[in-house]
Amino acid sequence: MTRPRPSARAAEVLRLLTDLRIPVFLTVHANGRRRYGCWQSVGGQTALPTDECDALLVTGRIVLGDPVVDRAKTTYRVRAAPRRTTRSTAHTARTTAHTARMTRASRSALTA
């Protein structure tokens, strides 16, 4: 199953999230308002597009860390979700099966 390509704005958000030097946070205020933002050394706090970030969260491209709760708001650290590829899983399965066959073959050669 392939994921649809993100929009240009969503791709920019993902680029920010993969840069570990830029912390990205989601703040959920007591009234329910959600706000994504990041700290950049040049401009201070920068708001990110909430609709794009929420779409990335729903599709599993970003994940939320543990909540920090106070009376007025809850804050989460936002990170890019780890990439999962079926190709790497299939490759690992093939490599493991090949190694098992080679081990059995070398054992039989030693006992023969």
N, CA, C and O of each residue as an XYZ file, in Angstrom:
448
protein
N       0.850     -1.175      0.000
C       0.000      0.000      0.000
C       0.890      1.231      0.000
O       1.735      1.396      0.880
N       0.700      2.084     -0.980
C       1.502      3.301     -1.052
C       0.685      4.473     -0.540
O      -0.530      4.539     -0.727
N       1.369      5.378      0.097
C       0.714      6.582      0.596
C       0.653      7.602     -0.528
O       1.545      7.654     -1.374
N      -0.402      8.414     -0.537
C      -0.439      9.482     -1.537
C       0.660     10.501     -1.253
O       1.062     10.701     -0.107
N       1.136     11.139     -2.317
C       2.184     12.142     -2.153
C       1.619     13.337     -1.379
O       0.496     13.771     -1.638
N       2.394     13.862     -0.436
C       1.911     15.028      0.317
C       1.928     16.283     -0.555
O       2.660     16.359     -1.542
N       1.121     17.252     -0.178
C       1.123     18.535     -0.880
C       2.457     19.235     -0.635
O       3.254     18.780      0.186
N       2.701     20.318     -1.327
C       3.952     21.060     -1.165
C       4.086     21.590      0.270
O       5.172     21.562      0.851
N       2.973     22.071      0.832
C       3.014     22.574      2.215
C       3.280     21.443      3.199
O       4.046     21.612      4.148
N       2.651     20.289      2.980
C       2.866     19.143      3.857
C       4.298     18.629      3.728
O       4.902     18.214      4.717
N       4.831     18.655      2.530
C       6.218     18.228      2.319
C       7.181     19.148      3.074
O       8.182     18.683      3.618
N       6.886     20.431      3.107
C       7.728     21.374      3.855
C       7.652     21.091      5.361
O       8.665     21.163      6.057
N       6.471     20.777      5.856
C       6.316     20.428      7.270
C       7.130     19.169      7.570
O       7.833     19.114      8.579
N       7.040     18.161      6.707
C       7.810     16.932      6.911
C       9.308     17.215      6.880
O      10.071     16.611      7.633
N       9.728     18.129      6.016
C      11.149     18.490      5.960
C      11.589     19.096      7.295
O      12.665     18.771      7.798
N      10.770     19.966      7.864
C      11.084     20.558      9.164
C      11.149     19.493     10.255
O      12.019     19.534     11.125
N      10.229     18.549     10.199
C      10.176     17.514     11.225
C      11.364     16.564     11.173
O      11.745     16.002     12.199
N      11.943     16.379     10.021
C      13.092     15.483      9.916
C      14.385     16.173     10.334
O      15.399     15.505     10.536
N      14.367     17.498     10.467
C      15.537     18.235     10.941
C      15.485     18.257     12.466
O      14.701     19.001     13.056
N      16.319     17.443     13.098
C      16.273     17.301     14.558
C      16.671     18.561     15.297
O      16.460     18.660     16.506
N      17.245     19.534     14.590
C      17.631     20.790     15.241
C      16.450     21.726     15.428
O      16.554     22.724     16.141
N      15.324     21.410     14.791
C      14.135     22.275     14.855
C      13.038     21.545     15.626
O      12.394     20.652     15.075
N      12.813     21.907     16.891
C      11.744     21.248     17.647
C      10.366     21.739     17.184
O      10.135     22.940     17.042
N       9.466     20.793     16.956
C       8.101     21.100     16.521
C       7.147     20.615     17.611
O       7.306     19.517     18.146
N       6.159     21.443     17.933
C       5.219     21.137     18.997
C       3.787     21.349     18.528
O       3.522     22.165     17.645
N       2.863     20.598     19.134
C       1.431     20.821     18.977
C       0.919     21.292     20.319
O       1.142     20.639     21.339
N       0.228     22.432     20.326
C      -0.400     22.946     21.536
C      -1.910     22.856     21.359
O      -2.467     23.397     20.403
N      -2.561     22.174     22.283
C      -4.016     22.070     22.279
C      -4.507     22.883     23.470
O      -4.283     22.518     24.624
N      -5.181     23.989     23.170
C      -5.660     24.888     24.215
C      -6.924     24.330     24.871
O      -7.580     23.453     24.309
N      -7.262     24.833     26.050
C      -8.418     24.352     26.805
C      -9.721     24.476     26.015
O     -10.642     23.683     26.212
N      -9.803     25.454     25.134
C     -11.017     25.630     24.330
C     -11.041     24.724     23.095
O     -11.973     24.798     22.295
N     -10.013     23.859     22.931
C      -9.976     22.914     21.819
C      -9.158     23.374     20.624
O      -8.909     22.587     19.710
N      -8.734     24.635     20.612
C      -7.948     25.144     19.481
C      -6.605     24.437     19.426
O      -5.916     24.312     20.438
N      -6.236     23.972     18.227
C      -4.970     23.268     18.014
C      -4.028     24.181     17.249
O      -4.435     24.863     16.308
N      -2.768     24.190     17.659
C      -1.772     25.035     16.994
C      -0.452     24.295     16.921
O       0.086     23.880     17.947
N       0.074     24.127     15.718
C       1.392     23.531     15.508
C       2.396     24.662     15.330
O       2.091     25.681     14.710
N       3.582     24.479     15.871
C       4.606     25.506     15.720
C       5.989     24.925     15.932
O       6.153     23.824     16.457
N       6.980     25.697     15.509
C       8.364     25.265     15.690
C       9.214     26.465     16.082
O       8.845     27.617     15.854
N      10.359     26.164     16.676
C      11.312     27.198     17.049
C      12.424     27.208     16.026
O      13.058     26.186     15.766
N      12.653     28.376     15.447
C      13.766     28.536     14.516
C      14.672     29.621     15.054
O      14.208     30.618     15.606
N      15.962     29.422     14.891
C      16.931     30.349     15.475
C      16.811     31.758     14.906
O      17.107     32.728     15.603
N      16.387     31.885     13.668
C      16.312     33.200     13.030
C      15.063     33.964     13.443
O      15.153     35.133     13.818
N      13.898     33.323     13.381
C      12.658     34.050     13.585
C      11.918     33.747     14.860
O      10.809     34.249     15.043
N      12.476     32.945     15.761
C      11.746     32.580     16.967
C      10.695     31.541     16.655
O      10.936     30.630     15.863
N       9.516     31.668     17.274
C       8.467     30.681     17.057
C       7.748     30.954     15.745
O       7.388     32.091     15.441
N       7.547     29.900     14.980
C       6.880     29.984     13.683
C       5.679     29.050     13.686
O       5.803     27.882     14.054
N       4.517     29.554     13.279
C       3.318     28.720     13.197
C       3.378     27.877     11.930
O       3.873     28.318     10.892
N       2.865     26.656     12.035
C       2.781     25.755     10.884
C       1.318     25.591     10.507
O       0.445     25.775     11.355
N       1.028     25.249      9.255
C      -0.369     25.122      8.821
C      -1.080     23.965      9.533
O      -0.729     22.798      9.355
N      -2.077     24.310     10.336
C      -2.775     23.321     11.147
C      -3.451     22.256     10.298
O      -3.379     21.072     10.628
N      -4.106     22.652      9.211
C      -4.811     21.670      8.381
C      -3.849     20.652      7.776
O      -4.166     19.463      7.728
N      -2.686     21.093      7.316
C      -1.694     20.171      6.743
C      -1.133     19.253      7.819
O      -0.982     18.053      7.592
N      -0.825     19.804      8.988
C      -0.268     18.996     10.082
C      -1.279     17.966     10.567
O      -0.916     16.819     10.828
N      -2.559     18.364     10.692
C      -3.588     17.412     11.098
C      -3.739     16.294     10.074
O      -3.939     15.138     10.445
N      -3.644     16.629      8.786
C      -3.726     15.603      7.739
C      -2.548     14.639      7.844
O      -2.721     13.433      7.667
N      -1.356     15.155      8.127
C      -0.186     14.292      8.293
C      -0.353     13.387      9.512
O       0.072     12.232      9.485
N      -0.965     13.897     10.577
C      -1.196     13.110     11.780
C      -2.193     11.986     11.495
O      -1.980     10.846     11.907
N      -3.276     12.306     10.796
C      -4.304     11.314     10.482
C      -3.752     10.206      9.582
O      -4.119      9.042      9.741
N      -2.880     10.555      8.646
C      -2.334      9.557      7.719
C      -1.138      8.808      8.297
O      -0.578      7.935      7.635
N      -0.739      9.142      9.534
C       0.335      8.413     10.177
C       1.739      8.849      9.795
O       2.702      8.139     10.085
N       1.874      9.999      9.153
C       3.206     10.482      8.764
C       3.923     11.200      9.895
O       5.147     11.325      9.883
N       3.146     11.679     10.887
C       3.757     12.286     12.064
C       3.158     11.629     13.304
O       2.047     11.100     13.265
N       3.906     11.670     14.400
C       3.448     11.088     15.662
C       3.637     12.112     16.773
O       4.487     12.999     16.683
N       2.832     11.975     17.821
C       2.908     12.878     18.965
C       3.634     12.203     20.113
O       3.475     11.006     20.350
N       4.430     12.985     20.818
C       5.123     12.490     22.006
C       4.216     12.553     23.216
O       3.011     12.775     23.097
N       4.806     12.357     24.381
C       4.053     12.401     25.631
C       3.531     13.814     25.895
O       4.222     14.793     25.611
N       2.314     13.924     26.437
C       1.746     15.248     26.688
C       2.356     15.916     27.917
O       2.703     15.261     28.900
N       2.474     17.228     27.831
C       2.817     18.067     28.981
C       1.568     18.910     29.233
O       1.187     19.739     28.406
N       0.933     18.685     30.396
C      -0.378     19.256     30.658
C      -0.287     20.341     31.719
O       0.357     20.161     32.753
N      -0.943     21.480     31.453
C      -1.177     22.481     32.487
C      -2.642     22.903     32.396
O      -3.388     22.335     31.598
N      -3.068     23.870     33.180
C      -4.494     24.229     33.228
C      -5.016     24.779     31.911
O      -6.168     24.532     31.555
N      -4.194     25.516     31.187
C      -4.678     26.204     29.992
C      -4.432     25.448     28.688
O      -5.094     25.712     27.685
N      -3.479     24.505     28.697
C      -3.141     23.852     27.430
C      -2.410     22.534     27.667
O      -1.915     22.256     28.760
N      -2.360     21.737     26.607
C      -1.574     20.511     26.583
C      -0.633     20.619     25.401
O      -1.050     20.975     24.300
N       0.645     20.310     25.625
C       1.653     20.435     24.575
C       2.265     19.074     24.298
O       2.594     18.326     25.218
N       2.414     18.762     23.005
C       3.013     17.511     22.561
C       4.218     17.821     21.668
O       4.175     18.766     20.880
N       5.267     17.052     21.782
C       6.365     17.120     20.810
C       5.901     16.353     19.578
O       5.322     15.274     19.701
N       6.148     16.896     18.400
C       5.739     16.269     17.149
C       6.994     15.778     16.438
O       7.986     16.499     16.334
N       6.936     14.551     15.954
C       8.064     13.979     15.209
C       7.552     13.286     13.958
O       6.390     12.886     13.884
N       8.427     13.150     12.987
C       8.091     12.373     11.794
C       7.982     10.910     12.200
O       8.785     10.417     12.993
N       6.992     10.224     11.658
C       6.830      8.797     11.950
C       7.962      8.016     11.289
O       8.426      8.383     10.210
N       8.404      6.942     11.934
C       9.441      6.128     11.296
C       8.920      5.553      9.993
O       7.754      5.174      9.887
N       9.789      5.494      9.013
C       9.384      4.975      7.701
C       9.304      3.462      7.757
O      10.197      2.799      8.285
N       8.223      2.922      7.207
C       8.047      1.472      7.110
C       7.932      1.128      5.640
O       7.081      1.665      4.931
N       8.769      0.256      5.199
C       8.679     -0.158      3.808
C       8.542     -1.665      3.742
O       9.237     -2.391      4.453
N       7.655     -2.130      2.897
C       7.485     -3.566      2.748
C       8.688     -4.161      2.032
O       8.996     -5.339      2.212
N       9.367     -3.362      1.227
C      10.535     -3.858      0.516
C      11.613     -4.275      1.503
O      12.208     -5.341      1.347
N      11.878     -3.456      2.518
C      12.924     -3.803      3.475
C      12.529     -5.027      4.287
O      13.391     -5.839      4.624
N      11.247     -5.182      4.611
C      10.789     -6.354      5.337
C      10.948     -7.606      4.484
O      11.405     -8.642      4.967
N      10.568     -7.504      3.219
C      10.709     -8.637      2.317
C      12.180     -8.983      2.127
O      12.539    -10.160      2.084
N      13.027     -7.976      2.014
C      14.457     -8.210      1.848
C      15.024     -8.917      3.076
O      15.830     -9.837      2.938
N      14.619     -8.506      4.259
C      15.081     -9.139      5.491
C      14.637    -10.593      5.537
O      15.413    -11.460      5.940
N      13.401    -10.878      5.132
C      12.897    -12.255      5.125
C      13.688    -13.113      4.141
O      14.044    -14.250      4.451
N      13.965    -12.565      2.949
C      14.750    -13.324      1.963
C      16.155    -13.584      2.471
O      16.671    -14.692      2.322
N      16.785    -12.573      3.073
C      18.147    -12.726      3.583
C      18.187    -13.760      4.698
O      19.111    -14.572      4.750
N      17.203    -13.747      5.591
C      17.143    -14.713      6.687
C      16.968    -16.122      6.147
O      17.632    -17.050      6.610
N      16.071    -16.295      5.161
C      15.850    -17.617      4.567
C      17.112    -18.104      3.861
O      17.466    -19.278      3.972
N      17.789    -17.223      3.143
C      19.019    -17.584      2.445
C      20.097    -18.005      3.443
O      20.793    -18.995      3.221
N      20.236    -17.265      4.530
C      21.230    -17.592      5.561
C      20.929    -18.951      6.179
O      21.848    -19.731      6.429
N      19.651    -19.248      6.429
C      19.272    -20.539      7.004
C      19.614    -21.674      6.045
O      20.120    -22.714      6.468
N      19.338    -21.477      4.745
C      19.677    -22.511      3.756
C      21.178    -22.738      3.695
O      21.633    -23.880      3.632
N      21.954    -21.650      3.714
C      23.410    -21.764      3.646
C      23.951    -22.460      4.897
O      24.896    -23.245      4.808
N      23.363    -22.180      6.053
C      23.810    -22.810      7.292
C      23.531    -24.310      7.251
O      24.385    -25.109      7.637
N      22.334    -24.702      6.782
C      22.001    -26.132      6.666
C      22.936    -26.811      5.677
O      23.389    -27.929      5.922
N      23.231    -26.143      4.552
C      24.110    -26.722      3.531
C      25.513    -26.905      4.072
O      26.144    -27.930      3.812
N      26.017    -25.930      4.823
C      27.379    -26.056      5.353
C      27.434    -27.117      6.447
O      28.458    -27.786      6.592
N      26.365    -27.292      7.218
C      26.331    -28.354      8.218
C      26.348    -29.728      7.552
O      27.060    -30.632      7.991
N      25.541    -29.877      6.466
C      25.538    -31.175      5.781
C      26.885    -31.476      5.148
O      27.299    -32.634      5.099
N      27.576    -30.451      4.662
C      28.902    -30.665      4.067
C      29.896    -31.109      5.120
O      30.783    -31.909      4.827
N      29.769    -30.610      6.336
C      30.690    -30.980      7.412
C      30.447    -32.407      7.900
O      31.394    -33.086      8.298
N      29.199    -32.873      7.877
C      28.900    -34.207      8.372
C      29.084    -35.272      7.292
O      29.114    -36.462      7.603
N      29.205    -34.867      6.046
C      29.346    -35.843      4.956
C      30.751    -36.372      4.844
O      31.031    -37.199      3.978
